[in-house]
Amino acid sequence: MKTLVIIPTLQAGDLIEAQLSKLGHLSSEVNVLVIDSSSTDDTTEIVKRFGYECRVISRESFNHATTRNIALEYDKPDFYLFMTQDALPADDTLIEDIAKPFQDSDVVVSYARHIPYRGADKIERFNRKTNYPDQSIVKSMDRLHELGLKTFFCSNSCAMYRASYFRKVGGFKDGVIMNEDMEFTARAIMDGKKIAYCADARVYHSHMFSGSQLFKRYFDIGIFFKTNGDIKNYLKGYEAAEKMGIRQAKDELRYLYAKEKGLIPKSIWFSMIKYSAYNLGIRYDKLPLFLRRFFSLHKYWHR
């Protein structure tokens, strides 16, 4: 089983060194391709020191979907494993664990469980626990009534793709500014394929977003759903993004009430930011011209 790991980077520094050190111990059948957006630190030197290929692109040309599609130039791997620079394998069995669901020939994507880094607050721990539970699941069309939008959920912070299928469908949809993983899995499921969440495959990965970072992220999510209307069409009659977000915000408040009441004001504030940013994004084409010009920089926001 030959696996090509693809890692987009920007100013990765110590993160990439720790990650490559861990990946180097996983399997002799694993090769790594780093796609760096013209870092000014020592990212490229670290990658070359490990003996892996480092492709350098301009920062302006980075795109979550198109940049990752560079993987299509490599047609020999059996699997592509996409990771982000801040995802660290939690043990030495990541590759073999995340590959297990592919024993089912209909599974075309398998994604890992995210374990919060030490220091993550209760809000982030709740989000990791909600989106990455300790039970594995295989998702297909027959789970749509039960899972709604989460049927299509996947994370390219650590996700393995069956290379033959990935090449067959032309990879990710070019130009998608983010959520390229969800767009791909939605197409795959509507094509009769399956997506596996593998709880045994674990990486350390969590965020501590500021309010402005959260706004940028959810503004882009709104634009994603606006420009990928097929996903909303698939969900007619099922739980859509807006309802799922409201339900999760309520669940988060209940969790914090039991675990850490002091974070409730932050949770409410962040939920308001998410809601307003998402709705601005999904109504982007209806905004006044001066706001659209201001927000036209969104493609540089989210890495």
Phi and psi in degrees as GROMACS dihedral restraints (atoms count N, CA, C in turn):
[ dihedral_restraints ]
;  ai    aj    ak    al  type     phi  dphi    fc
    3     4     5     6     1   -95.1    20    10
    4     5     6     7     1   129.1    20    10
    6     7     8     9     1  -123.5    20    10
    7     8     9    10     1   132.0    20    10
    9    10    11    12     1  -106.4    20    10
   10    11    12    13     1   120.3    20    10
   12    13    14    15     1   -92.4    20    10
   13    14    15    16     1   126.2    20    10
   15    16    17    18     1  -113.4    20    10
   16    17    18    19     1   123.2    20    10
   18    19    20    21     1  -128.6    20    10
   19    20    21    22     1   106.7    20    10
   21    22    23    24     1   -72.2    20    10
   22    23    24    25     1   138.3    20    10
   24    25    26    27     1  -134.1    20    10
   25    26    27    28     1   156.1    20    10
   27    28    29    30     1  -155.0    20    10
   28    29    30    31     1   117.5    20    10
   30    31    32    33     1    50.1    20    10
   31    32    33    34     1    50.0    20    10
   33    34    35    36     1   -75.5    20    10
   34    35    36    37     1   -31.2    20    10
   36    37    38    39     1    48.8    20    10
   37    38    39    40     1  -128.4    20    10
   39    40    41    42     1   -65.5    20    10
   40    41    42    43     1   -24.3    20    10
   42    43    44    45     1   -60.4    20    10
   43    44    45    46     1   -48.1    20    10
   45    46    47    48     1   -69.8    20    10
   46    47    48    49     1   -31.8    20    10
   48    49    50    51     1   -64.7    20    10
   49    50    51    52     1   -46.0    20    10
   51    52    53    54     1   -64.5    20    10
   52    53    54    55     1   -39.8    20    10
   54    55    56    57     1   -66.2    20    10
   55    56    57    58     1   -47.7    20    10
   57    58    59    60     1   -67.1    20    10
   58    59    60    61     1   -33.0    20    10
   60    61    62    63     1   -61.6    20    10
   61    62    63    64     1   -41.9    20    10
   63    64    65    66     1   -70.8    20    10
   64    65    66    67     1   -44.2    20    10
   66    67    68    69     1   -63.6    20    10
   67    68    69    70     1   -33.9    20    10
   69    70    71    72     1   -63.8    20    10
   70    71    72    73     1   -18.2    20    10
   72    73    74    75     1   -96.4    20    10
   73    74    75    76     1    -3.0    20    10
   75    76    77    78     1   -80.5    20    10
   76    77    78    79     1   -43.6    20    10
   78    79    80    81     1  -167.9    20    10
   79    80    81    82     1   144.8    20    10
   81    82    83    84     1   -74.2    20    10
   82    83    84    85     1   -14.3    20    10
   84    85    86    87     1   -92.0    20    10
   85    86    87    88     1    11.8    20    10
   87    88    89    90     1  -106.4    20    10
   88    89    90    91     1   128.9    20    10
   90    91    92    93     1  -119.4    20    10
   91    92    93    94     1   159.0    20    10
   93    94    95    96     1  -127.1    20    10
   94    95    96    97     1   133.8    20    10
   96    97    98    99     1  -119.3    20    10
   97    98    99   100     1   118.7    20    10
   99   100   101   102     1  -101.7    20    10
  100   101   102   103     1   129.9    20    10
  102   103   104   105     1  -112.8    20    10
  103   104   105   106     1   104.1    20    10
  105   106   107   108     1  -102.0    20    10
  106   107   108   109     1   134.0    20    10
  108   109   110   111     1   -90.2    20    10
  109   110   111   112     1    60.9    20    10
  111   112   113   114     1    54.3    20    10
  112   113   114   115     1    53.3    20    10
  114   115   116   117     1   -63.3    20    10
  115   116   117   118     1   147.8    20    10
  117   118   119   120     1  -103.4    20    10
  118   119   120   121     1    -0.8    20    10
  120   121   122   123     1   -93.1    20    10
  121   122   123   124     1  -155.4    20    10
  123   124   125   126     1   -96.8    20    10
  124   125   126   127     1    22.4    20    10
  126   127   128   129     1   -54.2    20    10
  127   128   129   130     1   -52.8    20    10
  129   130   131   132     1   -64.3    20    10
  130   131   132   133     1   -37.1    20    10
  132   133   134   135     1   -65.6    20    10
  133   134   135   136     1   -38.3    20    10
  135   136   137   138     1   -64.2    20    10
  136   137   138   139     1   -44.5    20    10
  138   139   140   141     1   -61.1    20    10
  139   140   141   142     1   -45.5    20    10
  141   142   143   144     1   -65.7    20    10
  142   143   144   145     1   -32.7    20    10
  144   145   146   147     1   -64.3    20    10
  145   146   147   148     1   -31.2    20    10
  147   148   149   150     1   -81.2    20    10
  148   149   150   151     1    -7.5    20    10
  150   151   152   153     1    85.5    20    10
  151   152   153   154     1    16.5    20    10
  153   154   155   156     1  -100.7    20    10
  154   155   156   157     1   159.3    20    10
  156   157   158   159     1   -76.7    20    10
  157   158   159   160     1   138.1    20    10
  159   160   161   162     1  -127.5    20    10
  160   161   162   163     1   112.7    20    10
  162   163   164   165     1   -94.0    20    10
  163   164   165   166     1   127.6    20    10
  165   166   167   168     1  -104.4    20    10
  166   167   168   169     1   127.9    20    10
  168   169   170   171     1  -122.5    20    10
  169   170   171   172     1   165.4    20    10
  171   172   173   174     1   -74.9    20    10
  172   173   174   175     1   152.1    20    10
  174   175   176   177     1   -62.8    20    10
  175   176   177   178     1   -35.8    20    10
  177   178   179   180     1   -66.6    20    10
  178   179   180   181     1   -26.8    20    10
  180   181   182   183     1   -87.8    20    10
  181   182   183   184     1    -6.7    20    10
  183   184   185   186     1   -62.8    20    10
  184   185   186   187     1   136.4    20    10
  186   187   188   189     1  -151.2    20    10
  187   188   189   190     1   136.2    20    10
  189   190   191   192     1   -56.6    20    10
  190   191   192   193     1   -38.8    20    10
  192   193   194   195     1   -85.2    20    10
  193   194   195   196     1   -56.2    20    10
  195   196   197   198     1   -62.4    20    10
  196   197   198   199     1   -40.1    20    10
  198   199   200   201     1   -63.3    20    10
  199   200   201   202     1   -43.3    20    10
  201   202   203   204     1   -68.1    20    10
  202   203   204   205     1   -24.3    20    10
  204   205   206   207     1   -69.6    20    10
  205   206   207   208     1    -6.6    20    10
  207   208   209   210     1   -57.0    20    10
  208   209   210   211     1   -25.1    20    10
  210   211   212   213     1   -57.0    20    10
  211   212   213   214     1   -27.5    20    10
  213   214   215   216     1   -64.6    20    10
  214   215   216   217     1   -18.4    20    10
  216   217   218   219     1   -73.0    20    10
  217   218   219   220     1   -13.9    20    10
  219   220   221   222     1  -109.3    20    10
  220   221   222   223     1   101.1    20    10
  222   223   224   225     1  -100.7    20    10
  223   224   225   226     1     7.6    20    10
  225   226   227   228     1   -95.0    20    10
  226   227   228   229     1   -26.5    20    10
  228   229   230   231     1   -63.5    20    10
  229   230   231   232     1   152.7    20    10
  231   232   233   234     1   -81.8    20    10
  232   233   234   235     1   -29.6    20    10
  234   235   236   237     1  -140.9    20    10
  235   236   237   238     1   146.7    20    10
  237   238   239   240     1  -106.1    20    10
  238   239   240   241     1   130.7    20    10
  240   241   242   243     1  -114.2    20    10
  241   242   243   244     1   109.6    20    10
  243   244   245   246     1   -91.2    20    10
  244   245   246   247     1   131.9    20    10
  246   247   248   249     1  -135.4    20    10
  247   248   249   250     1   159.6    20    10
  249   250   251   252     1  -103.2    20    10
  250   251   252   253     1   161.7    20    10
  252   253   254   255     1   -66.6    20    10
  253   254   255   256     1   -18.6    20    10
  255   256   257   258     1  -102.0    20    10
  256   257   258   259     1    14.4    20    10
  258   259   260   261     1  -102.8    20    10
  259   260   261   262     1   118.3    20    10
  261   262   263   264     1  -112.9    20    10
  262   263   264   265     1   122.6    20    10
  264   265   266   267     1   -52.7    20    10
  265   266   267   268     1   133.3    20    10
  267   268   269   270     1   -82.7    20    10
  268   269   270   271     1   -16.5    20    10
  270   271   272   273     1  -156.3    20    10
  271   272   273   274     1  -174.7    20    10
  273   274   275   276     1   -92.0    20    10
  274   275   276   277     1    10.2    20    10
  276   277   278   279     1  -117.1    20    10
  277   278   279   280     1    18.2    20    10
  279   280   281   282     1   -56.4    20    10
  280   281   282   283     1   -49.5    20    10
  282   283   284   285     1   -62.8    20    10
  283   284   285   286     1   -48.9    20    10
  285   286   287   288     1   -68.4    20    10
  286   287   288   289     1   -33.0    20    10
  288   289   290   291     1   -70.7    20    10
  289   290   291   292     1   -46.5    20    10
  291   292   293   294     1   -70.8    20    10
  292   293   294   295     1   -19.1    20    10
  294   295   296   297     1   -85.1    20    10
  295   296   297   298     1   -16.6    20    10
  297   298   299   300     1   -56.3    20    10
  298   299   300   301     1   -41.8    20    10
  300   301   302   303     1   -61.9    20    10
  301   302   303   304     1   -17.7    20    10
  303   304   305   306     1   -73.8    20    10
  304   305   306   307     1    -1.5    20    10
  306   307   308   309     1   -62.2    20    10
  307   308   309   310     1   -26.0    20    10
  309   310   311   312     1   -84.4    20    10
  310   311   312   313     1   117.5    20    10
  312   313   314   315     1   -65.5    20    10
  313   314   315   316     1   -15.4    20    10
  315   316   317   318     1   -86.6    20    10
  316   317   318   319     1   -11.2    20    10
  318   319   320   321     1   -79.2    20    10
  319   320   321   322     1   124.8    20    10
  321   322   323   324     1  -116.0    20    10
  322   323   324   325     1   -12.1    20    10
  324   325   326   327     1  -141.5    20    10
  325   326   327   328     1   139.6    20    10
  327   328   329   330     1  -134.6    20    10
  328   329   330   331     1   125.7    20    10
  330   331   332   333     1  -122.1    20    10
  331   332   333   334     1   155.2    20    10
  333   334   335   336     1   -92.6    20    10
  334   335   336   337     1   164.4    20    10
  336   337   338   339     1   -81.2    20    10
  337   338   339   340     1   139.2    20    10
  339   340   341   342     1  -101.9    20    10
  340   341   342   343     1   124.6    20    10
  342   343   344   345     1  -102.8    20    10
  343   344   345   346     1   127.8    20    10
  345   346   347   348     1   -65.7    20    10
  346   347   348   349     1   143.0    20    10
  348   349   350   351     1   -66.5    20    10
  349   350   351   352     1   156.0    20    10
  351   352   353   354     1   -60.4    20    10
  352   353   354   355     1   135.4    20    10
  354   355   356   357     1   101.5    20    10
  355   356   357   358     1   -12.3    20    10
  357   358   359   360     1   -66.0    20    10
  358   359   360   361     1   138.8    20    10
  360   361   362   363     1   -80.4    20    10
  361   362   363   364     1   176.8    20    10
  363   364   365   366     1   -65.1    20    10
  364   365   366   367     1   -30.2    20    10
  366   367   368   369     1   -64.1    20    10
  367   368   369   370     1   -47.0    20    10
  369   370   371   372     1   -68.7    20    10
  370   371   372   373     1   -36.2    20    10
  372   373   374   375     1   -64.9    20    10
  373   374   375   376     1   -37.6    20    10
  375   376   377   378     1   -63.3    20    10
  376   377   378   379     1   -44.1    20    10
  378   379   380   381     1   -63.6    20    10
  379   380   381   382     1   -39.8    20    10
  381   382   383   384     1   -65.1    20    10
  382   383   384   385     1   -43.5    20    10
  384   385   386   387     1   -65.0    20    10
  385   386   387   388     1   -37.6    20    10
  387   388   389   390     1   -71.6    20    10
  388   389   390   391     1   -46.4    20    10
  390   391   392   393     1   -83.5    20    10
  391   392   393   394     1   -21.7    20    10
  393   394   395   396     1  -133.3    20    10
  394   395   396   397     1    72.9    20    10
  396   397   398   399     1   -70.7    20    10
  397   398   399   400     1   176.8    20    10
  399   400   401   402     1   -88.0    20    10
  400   401   402   403     1     4.9    20    10
  402   403   404   405     1  -113.0    20    10
  403   404   405   406     1   129.3    20    10
  405   406   407   408     1   -71.6    20    10
  406   407   408   409     1   158.6    20    10
  408   409   410   411     1  -153.8    20    10
  409   410   411   412     1   144.9    20    10
  411   412   413   414     1  -109.4    20    10
  412   413   414   415     1   124.3    20    10
  414   415   416   417     1  -107.5    20    10
  415   416   417   418     1   137.9    20    10
  417   418   419   420     1  -151.3    20    10
  418   419   420   421     1  -177.0    20    10
  420   421   422   423     1   -55.8    20    10
  421   422   423   424     1   -33.9    20    10
  423   424   425   426     1   -74.9    20    10
  424   425   426   427     1    -2.9    20    10
  426   427   428   429     1  -100.5    20    10
  427   428   429   430     1    -1.7    20    10
  429   430   431   432     1   -60.7    20    10
  430   431   432   433     1   -39.7    20    10
  432   433   434   435     1   -65.9    20    10
  433   434   435   436     1   -27.5    20    10
  435   436   437   438     1   -89.3    20    10
  436   437   438   439     1   -40.4    20    10
  438   439   440   441     1  -102.6    20    10
  439   440   441   442     1   -18.7    20    10
  441   442   443   444     1    58.8    20    10
  442   443   444   445     1  -133.9    20    10
  444   445   446   447     1   -58.9    20    10
  445   446   447   448     1   -31.0    20    10
  447   448   449   450     1   -66.0    20    10
  448   449   450   451     1   -12.1    20    10
  450   451   452   453     1   -59.0    20    10
  451   452   453   454     1   -34.4    20    10
  453   454   455   456     1   -95.1    20    10
  454   455   456   457     1    -2.2    20    10
  456   457   458   459     1   -67.9    20    10
  457   458   459   460     1   138.4    20    10
  459   460   461   462     1  -160.8    20    10
  460   461   462   463     1   158.8    20    10
  462   463   464   465     1  -132.8    20    10
  463   464   465   466     1   121.3    20    10
  465   466   467   468     1   -78.8    20    10
  466   467   468   469     1     7.5    20    10
  468   469   470   471     1   -63.6    20    10
  469   470   471   472     1   -27.4    20    10
  471   472   473   474     1  -164.6    20    10
  472   473   474   475     1    93.6    20    10
  474   475   476   477     1  -142.9    20    10
  475   476   477   478     1   134.4    20    10
  477   478   479   480     1  -103.9    20    10
  478   479   480   481     1   137.0    20    10
  480   481   482   483     1  -119.7    20    10
  481   482   483   484     1   137.5    20    10
  483   484   485   486     1   -66.9    20    10
  484   485   486   487     1   116.4    20    10
  486   487   488   489     1   -62.6    20    10
  487   488   489   490     1   -37.9    20    10
  489   490   491   492     1   -62.8    20    10
  490   491   492   493     1   -41.1    20    10
  492   493   494   495     1   -73.1    20    10
  493   494   495   496     1   -40.5    20    10
  495   496   497   498     1   -58.3    20    10
  496   497   498   499     1   -43.7    20    10
  498   499   500   501     1   -69.9    20    10
  499   500   501   502     1   -37.9    20    10
  501   502   503   504     1   -59.1    20    10
  502   503   504   505     1   -40.3    20    10
  504   505   506   507     1   -94.7    20    10
  505   506   507   508     1     4.4    20    10
  507   508   509   510     1    80.1    20    10
  508   509   510   511     1    20.8    20    10
  510   511   512   513     1    72.8    20    10
  511   512   513   514     1  -148.1    20    10
  513   514   515   516     1   -77.5    20    10
  514   515   516   517     1   159.1    20    10
  516   517   518   519     1   -72.3    20    10
  517   518   519   520     1   116.6    20    10
  519   520   521   522     1   -56.7    20    10
  520   521   522   523     1   139.3    20    10
  522   523   524   525     1    90.3    20    10
  523   524   525   526     1    -6.9    20    10
  525   526   527   528     1   -68.3    20    10
  526   527   528   529     1   120.6    20    10
  528   529   530   531     1   -73.5    20    10
  529   530   531   532     1   -26.8    20    10
  531   532   533   534     1  -164.9    20    10
  532   533   534   535     1   175.2    20    10
  534   535   536   537     1    60.7    20    10
  535   536   537   538     1    27.2    20    10
  537   538   539   540     1   -61.6    20    10
  538   539   540   541     1   -27.7    20    10
  540   541   542   543     1   -68.5    20    10
  541   542   543   544     1   -43.7    20    10
  543   544   545   546     1   -66.0    20    10
  544   545   546   547     1   -41.1    20    10
  546   547   548   549     1   -61.9    20    10
  547   548   549   550     1   -40.3    20    10
  549   550   551   552     1   -67.0    20    10
  550   551   552   553     1   -46.4    20    10
  552   553   554   555     1   -67.3    20    10
  553   554   555   556     1   -33.8    20    10
  555   556   557   558     1   -62.4    20    10
  556   557   558   559     1   -45.3    20    10
  558   559   560   561     1   -62.5    20    10
  559   560   561   562     1   -41.3    20    10
  561   562   563   564     1   -64.7    20    10
  562   563   564   565     1   -44.7    20    10
  564   565   566   567     1   -65.1    20    10
  565   566   567   568     1   -40.4    20    10
  567   568   569   570     1   -68.2    20    10
  568   569   570   571     1   -16.5    20    10
  570   571   572   573     1   -89.1    20    10
  571   572   573   574     1     4.4    20    10
  573   574   575   576     1    88.2    20    10
  574   575   576   577     1     9.7    20    10
  576   577   578   579     1   -92.0    20    10
  577   578   579   580     1   176.6    20    10
  579   580   581   582     1  -123.2    20    10
  580   581   582   583     1   150.8    20    10
  582   583   584   585     1  -120.8    20    10
  583   584   585   586     1   128.6    20    10
  585   586   587   588     1  -107.2    20    10
  586   587   588   589     1   132.0    20    10
  588   589   590   591     1   -99.3    20    10
  589   590   591   592     1   118.8    20    10
  591   592   593   594     1  -108.7    20    10
  592   593   594   595     1    99.5    20    10
  594   595   596   597     1   -69.5    20    10
  595   596   597   598     1   -20.3    20    10
  597   598   599   600     1   -75.0    20    10
  598   599   600   601     1   -23.9    20    10
  600   601   602   603     1   -87.8    20    10
  601   602   603   604     1   117.5    20    10
  603   604   605   606     1  -126.6    20    10
  604   605   606   607     1   139.0    20    10
  606   607   608   609     1  -130.8    20    10
  607   608   609   610     1   149.1    20    10
  609   610   611   612     1   -80.6    20    10
  610   611   612   613     1   123.3    20    10
  612   613   614   615     1  -165.1    20    10
  613   614   615   616     1   121.1    20    10
  615   616   617   618     1  -159.9    20    10
  616   617   618   619     1   166.4    20    10
  618   619   620   621     1  -128.3    20    10
  619   620   621   622     1   157.5    20    10
  621   622   623   624     1  -129.5    20    10
  622   623   624   625     1    80.3    20    10
  624   625   626   627     1   -73.7    20    10
  625   626   627   628     1   144.6    20    10
  627   628   629   630     1   -82.6    20    10
  628   629   630   631     1   171.5    20    10
  630   631   632   633     1   -60.5    20    10
  631   632   633   634     1   -41.6    20    10
  633   634   635   636     1   -68.5    20    10
  634   635   636   637     1   -38.3    20    10
  636   637   638   639     1   -65.2    20    10
  637   638   639   640     1   -39.0    20    10
  639   640   641   642     1   -65.5    20    10
  640   641   642   643     1   -40.7    20    10
  642   643   644   645     1   -59.8    20    10
  643   644   645   646     1   -48.2    20    10
  645   646   647   648     1   -60.5    20    10
  646   647   648   649     1   -41.5    20    10
  648   649   650   651     1   -62.7    20    10
  649   650   651   652     1   -47.7    20    10
  651   652   653   654     1   -78.6    20    10
  652   653   654   655     1   -24.0    20    10
  654   655   656   657     1   -63.3    20    10
  655   656   657   658     1   -44.7    20    10
  657   658   659   660     1   -65.0    20    10
  658   659   660   661     1   -36.3    20    10
  660   661   662   663     1   -63.2    20    10
  661   662   663   664     1   -40.7    20    10
  663   664   665   666     1   -61.0    20    10
  664   665   666   667     1   -44.2    20    10
  666   667   668   669     1   -63.0    20    10
  667   668   669   670     1   -39.1    20    10
  669   670   671   672     1   -57.8    20    10
  670   671   672   673     1   -48.9    20    10
  672   673   674   675     1   -69.4    20    10
  673   674   675   676     1   -30.6    20    10
  675   676   677   678     1   -66.0    20    10
  676   677   678   679     1   -41.5    20    10
  678   679   680   681     1   -92.4    20    10
  679   680   681   682     1    -4.3    20    10
  681   682   683   684     1  -125.5    20    10
  682   683   684   685     1    62.7    20    10
  684   685   686   687     1   -62.2    20    10
  685   686   687   688     1   -20.7    20    10
  687   688   689   690     1   -58.3    20    10
  688   689   690   691     1   -36.7    20    10
  690   691   692   693     1   -64.0    20    10
  691   692   693   694     1   -43.5    20    10
  693   694   695   696     1   -64.3    20    10
  694   695   696   697     1   -34.1    20    10
  696   697   698   699     1   -66.6    20    10
  697   698   699   700     1   -37.8    20    10
  699   700   701   702     1   -60.4    20    10
  700   701   702   703     1   -29.0    20    10
  702   703   704   705     1   -94.1    20    10
  703   704   705   706     1     5.6    20    10
  705   706   707   708     1   -58.3    20    10
  706   707   708   709     1   124.2    20    10
  708   709   710   711     1    92.4    20    10
  709   710   711   712     1    -7.0    20    10
  711   712   713   714     1  -120.4    20    10
  712   713   714   715     1   176.0    20    10
  714   715   716   717     1   -68.9    20    10
  715   716   717   718     1   122.4    20    10
  717   718   719   720     1   -94.5    20    10
  718   719   720   721     1   178.9    20    10
  720   721   722   723     1   -59.4    20    10
  721   722   723   724     1   -44.8    20    10
  723   724   725   726     1   -62.3    20    10
  724   725   726   727     1   -46.8    20    10
  726   727   728   729     1   -66.1    20    10
  727   728   729   730     1   -39.1    20    10
  729   730   731   732     1   -63.8    20    10
  730   731   732   733     1   -40.9    20    10
  732   733   734   735     1   -63.4    20    10
  733   734   735   736     1   -42.6    20    10
  735   736   737   738     1   -64.5    20    10
  736   737   738   739     1   -43.0    20    10
  738   739   740   741     1   -63.4    20    10
  739   740   741   742     1   -41.0    20    10
  741   742   743   744     1   -68.0    20    10
  742   743   744   745     1   -36.2    20    10
  744   745   746   747     1   -62.5    20    10
  745   746   747   748     1   -40.9    20    10
  747   748   749   750     1   -66.2    20    10
  748   749   750   751     1   -42.5    20    10
  750   751   752   753     1   -63.4    20    10
  751   752   753   754     1   -36.6    20    10
  753   754   755   756     1   -63.9    20    10
  754   755   756   757     1   -41.7    20    10
  756   757   758   759     1   -63.7    20    10
  757   758   759   760     1   -42.0    20    10
  759   760   761   762     1   -62.6    20    10
  760   761   762   763     1   -40.2    20    10
  762   763   764   765     1   -63.4    20    10
  763   764   765   766     1   -45.3    20    10
  765   766   767   768     1   -68.9    20    10
  766   767   768   769     1   -32.3    20    10
  768   769   770   771     1   -61.3    20    10
  769   770   771   772     1   -33.5    20    10
  771   772   773   774     1   -86.0    20    10
  772   773   774   775     1   -30.4    20    10
  774   775   776   777     1  -105.3    20    10
  775   776   777   778     1   -42.1    20    10
  777   778   779   780     1  -159.9    20    10
  778   779   780   781     1    88.5    20    10
  780   781   782   783     1   -61.7    20    10
  781   782   783   784     1   -27.3    20    10
  783   784   785   786     1   -63.1    20    10
  784   785   786   787     1   -18.4    20    10
  786   787   788   789     1   -92.5    20    10
  787   788   789   790     1    -0.7    20    10
  789   790   791   792     1   -61.7    20    10
  790   791   792   793     1   -44.8    20    10
  792   793   794   795     1   -58.6    20    10
  793   794   795   796     1   -40.5    20    10
  795   796   797   798     1   -63.7    20    10
  796   797   798   799     1   -41.7    20    10
  798   799   800   801     1   -60.9    20    10
  799   800   801   802     1   -44.3    20    10
  801   802   803   804     1   -64.5    20    10
  802   803   804   805     1   -45.0    20    10
  804   805   806   807     1   -60.9    20    10
  805   806   807   808     1   -45.6    20    10
  807   808   809   810     1   -66.1    20    10
  808   809   810   811     1   -35.7    20    10
  810   811   812   813     1   -64.9    20    10
  811   812   813   814     1   -36.9    20    10
  813   814   815   816     1   -66.1    20    10
  814   815   816   817     1   -39.9    20    10
  816   817   818   819     1   -63.2    20    10
  817   818   819   820     1   -47.0    20    10
  819   820   821   822     1   -58.8    20    10
  820   821   822   823     1   -46.4    20    10
  822   823   824   825     1   -63.4    20    10
  823   824   825   826     1   -47.8    20    10
  825   826   827   828     1   -68.2    20    10
  826   827   828   829     1   -41.1    20    10
  828   829   830   831     1   -66.5    20    10
  829   830   831   832     1   -43.3    20    10
  831   832   833   834     1   -60.1    20    10
  832   833   834   835     1   -45.0    20    10
  834   835   836   837     1   -69.9    20    10
  835   836   837   838     1   -32.0    20    10
  837   838   839   840     1   -65.5    20    10
  838   839   840   841     1   -42.1    20    10
  840   841   842   843     1   -64.8    20    10
  841   842   843   844     1   -43.4    20    10
  843   844   845   846     1   -74.2    20    10
  844   845   846   847     1   -17.2    20    10
  846   847   848   849     1  -110.0    20    10
  847   848   849   850     1    24.1    20    10
  849   850   851   852     1   -52.0    20    10
  850   851   852   853     1   -44.4    20    10
  852   853   854   855     1   -70.9    20    10
  853   854   855   856     1   -11.7    20    10
  855   856   857   858     1  -101.0    20    10
  856   857   858   859     1    -1.1    20    10
  858   859   860   861     1   -73.2    20    10
  859   860   861   862     1   154.8    20    10
  861   862   863   864     1   -57.0    20    10
  862   863   864   865     1   152.9    20    10
  864   865   866   867     1   -56.5    20    10
  865   866   867   868     1   -41.0    20    10
  867   868   869   870     1   -66.1    20    10
  868   869   870   871     1   -32.7    20    10
  870   871   872   873     1   -72.7    20    10
  871   872   873   874     1   -38.6    20    10
  873   874   875   876     1   -63.4    20    10
  874   875   876   877     1   -38.5    20    10
  876   877   878   879     1   -65.4    20    10
  877   878   879   880     1   -40.4    20    10
  879   880   881   882     1   -63.3    20    10
  880   881   882   883     1   -44.6    20    10
  882   883   884   885     1   -80.0    20    10
  883   884   885   886     1    -3.4    20    10
  885   886   887   888     1   -65.1    20    10
  886   887   888   889     1   -13.2    20    10
  888   889   890   891     1   -79.9    20    10
  889   890   891   892     1     2.7    20    10
  891   892   893   894     1   -58.4    20    10
  892   893   894   895     1   -27.7    20    10
  894   895   896   897     1   -66.7    20    10
  895   896   897   898     1   -17.2    20    10
  897   898   899   900     1   -94.2    20    10
  898   899   900   901     1    -4.9    20    10
  900   901   902   903     1   -74.7    20    10
  901   902   903   904     1   -54.0    20    10
  903   904   905   906     1  -101.0    20    10
  904   905   906   907     1   124.0    20    10
